[in-house]
Amino acid sequence: ERTADERLAEQVRATLGQVWVSAGDYRRAQPLLDGAVEVKKRNIRSGSRAAIGSAYTLARKAYMLGDQGRFPEADACFEESLMLAGDAVHPIGASIRELIAAVRLWQGRWDEARDAALGGADIALRCRSRYLTAMGRALGACATWALRGDDASLTTLRESTAWIALKGGAVSTSLNYGWLVQASVHLGDVREALAG
């Protein structure tokens, strides 16, 4: 703000809002995300750099709303987020789809969660983002395991989560560990559930 660079100030506010979402402090996150999106919407066009940033900010807001059970509002934000991101093959497109997958998992919308996650993993692979590829595979495996209860999905979830954790992605793997614990409990594997 002291530099009078409004674009930079809004980017910092948006990023701080995203950090508060990751920390689960939605009270602090919401006004920052809302403000950043409102400012960015004034001068953006689909696929532009500003649109990509706004798309991700909206997706993080949608994730926050979904975590609060506010699914219709989350859906509207995700829809706008995807529209702003456009068809560009960009890591943000993978991130948006993986956030959609997480919210669909919370809703028990397994097919949609799997499709979003694997769509994100496909984009991530084309962008050469190993982390996002692994996360998309992990979320897709969560959904597939919920649908089928098969060993292959559980193995993919374990391996992808272990790789992400090894590379320092502990913030993002909490969801994956939750699904691993749930699967372990369902299978009666107390040892793995406790290790998760």
C-alpha positions in Angstrom: 0.0 0.0 0.0 2.9 2.4 0.7 4.2 1.9 -2.8 0.8 2.9 -4.2 0.9 -0.2 -6.4 -2.8 -1.2 -6.1 -2.3 -4.4 -8.2 0.4 -5.6 -6.0 -1.6 -4.7 -2.9 -4.6 -6.7 -4.1 -2.4 -9.7 -5.0 -1.0 -9.6 -1.5 -4.5 -9.4 0.0 -5.6 -12.3 -2.2 -2.6 -14.4 -1.2 -3.1 -13.7 2.4 -6.8 -14.7 2.1 -5.7 -17.9 0.5 -3.3 -18.5 3.4 -6.1 -18.0 5.9 -8.2 -20.5 4.0 -5.4 -23.0 4.3 -5.1 -22.3 8.0 -8.9 -22.7 8.4 -9.4 -19.2 9.6 -12.4 -18.4 7.4 -13.4 -15.3 9.4 -10.1 -13.6 8.3 -10.1 -15.1 4.8 -13.5 -14.2 3.5 -13.2 -10.4 3.4 -9.7 -10.6 1.8 -10.9 -13.0 -0.9 -14.1 -11.0 -1.5 -12.2 -7.8 -1.8 -9.5 -9.2 -4.1 -12.0 -10.8 -6.4 -14.1 -7.6 -6.6 -11.1 -5.5 -7.6 -9.8 -8.0 -10.1 -13.2 -8.4 -11.8 -13.2 -4.8 -13.0 -10.5 -5.3 -15.6 -10.2 -9.0 -16.5 -10.8 -11.0 -19.6 -10.9 -14.8 -19.7 -7.5 -16.5 -19.9 -5.6 -13.4 -19.1 -3.0 -13.3 -16.2 -5.5 -11.4 -14.0 -8.2 -13.9 -14.9 -6.0 -16.8 -13.9 -5.3 -15.2 -10.5 -8.9 -14.3 -10.0 -9.9 -17.9 -11.0 -7.7 -19.3 -8.3 -8.9 -16.9 -5.6 -12.5 -17.8 -6.5 -11.7 -21.5 -6.3 -10.1 -21.0 -2.8 -13.2 -19.1 -1.8 -15.4 -22.0 -3.1 -13.3 -24.5 -1.2 -13.8 -22.5 2.0 -17.6 -22.3 1.3 -17.7 -26.0 0.7 -15.9 -26.8 3.9 -18.7 -24.8 5.7 -21.4 -26.9 3.9 -22.4 -23.9 1.7 -22.4 -26.0 -1.4 -24.6 -24.0 -3.8 -22.4 -20.9 -3.1 -19.3 -23.0 -3.6 -20.7 -24.4 -6.9 -21.3 -20.8 -8.2 -17.8 -19.8 -7.3 -16.3 -22.9 -9.0 -18.3 -22.3 -12.1 -17.1 -18.7 -12.4 -13.6 -19.8 -11.6 -13.5 -22.3 -14.4 -15.0 -19.7 -16.8 -12.2 -17.2 -15.9 -9.5 -19.8 -16.2 -10.6 -20.6 -19.7 -9.2 -23.5 -21.7 -5.6 -22.6 -21.2 -3.4 -25.6 -20.0 -2.2 -24.0 -16.8 -1.4 -25.4 -13.4 -4.2 -23.2 -12.0 -6.6 -25.2 -14.0 -5.4 -28.3 -12.3 -5.6 -26.7 -8.9 -9.2 -25.5 -9.5 -10.3 -29.0 -10.5 -8.6 -30.6 -7.5 -10.3 -28.1 -5.2 -13.6 -29.0 -6.8 -12.8 -32.7 -6.3 -12.2 -32.1 -2.5 -15.6 -30.4 -2.2 -17.3 -33.2 -4.2 -15.7 -35.7 -1.9 -17.2 -34.0 1.2 -20.6 -34.2 -0.6 -20.3 -37.8 -1.4 -20.5 -37.0 -5.2 -17.9 -39.7 -6.0 -18.2 -39.7 -9.8 -17.9 -36.0 -10.1 -15.0 -35.9 -7.6 -13.1 -38.6 -9.5 -13.7 -36.8 -12.8 -12.6 -33.4 -11.5 -9.5 -34.9 -9.8 -8.3 -36.9 -12.8 -9.0 -33.9 -15.1 -6.8 -31.9 -12.8 -4.1 -34.6 -12.8 -4.2 -34.6 -16.6 -3.7 -30.9 -16.9 -1.0 -31.0 -14.2 0.8 -33.8 -16.1 0.8 -31.7 -19.3 2.1 -28.7 -17.3 4.8 -31.0 -15.8 3.6 -30.3 -12.2 4.5 -33.4 -10.3 2.9 -32.2 -7.1 -0.5 -31.4 -8.7 -0.3 -34.6 -10.7 0.2 -36.6 -7.4 -2.6 -34.6 -5.7 -5.0 -35.2 -8.5 -4.2 -38.9 -8.5 -4.7 -39.1 -4.7 -8.1 -37.3 -4.8 -9.2 -39.4 -7.8 -8.2 -42.5 -5.8 -10.2 -41.4 -2.8 -13.3 -41.1 -5.0 -12.6 -44.4 -6.8 -12.1 -46.2 -3.5 -15.4 -44.8 -2.2 -17.1 -46.2 -5.3 -15.4 -49.6 -5.5 -13.5 -50.2 -2.3 -10.7 -51.7 -4.5 -7.1 -52.3 -3.4 -5.6 -50.5 -6.5 -7.3 -47.2 -5.5 -6.1 -47.5 -2.0 -2.6 -48.2 -3.2 -2.7 -45.1 -5.5 -3.9 -43.0 -2.6 -1.1 -44.3 -0.3 1.6 -43.9 -2.8 0.6 -40.4 -4.0 0.2 -39.2 -0.4 3.5 -40.6 0.6 5.2 -38.8 -2.4 3.5 -35.5 -1.6 4.6 -35.8 2.1 8.1 -36.6 1.1 8.3 -33.5 -1.0 7.0 -31.3 1.8 3.4 -30.9 0.9 2.1 -31.6 4.4 -0.6 -28.9 4.4 -2.3 -30.5 1.4 -2.0 -34.1 2.6 -4.3 -33.7 5.6 -7.3 -34.5 3.4 -5.6 -37.6 2.0 -4.6 -38.9 5.4 -8.2 -38.4 6.5 -9.3 -40.6 3.6 -6.6 -43.2 4.4 -7.8 -43.4 8.0 -11.4 -43.7 6.9 -10.5 -46.5 4.5 -8.4 -48.3 7.1 -11.2 -48.2 9.7 -13.6 -49.5 7.1 -11.2 -52.4 6.4 -10.6 -53.0 10.1 -6.9 -52.2 9.8 -6.5 -50.5 13.2 -2.7 -50.4 12.8 -2.8 -48.4 9.6 -5.6 -46.2 10.9 -3.5 -45.2 13.9 -0.4 -44.6 11.7 -2.5 -42.3 9.4 
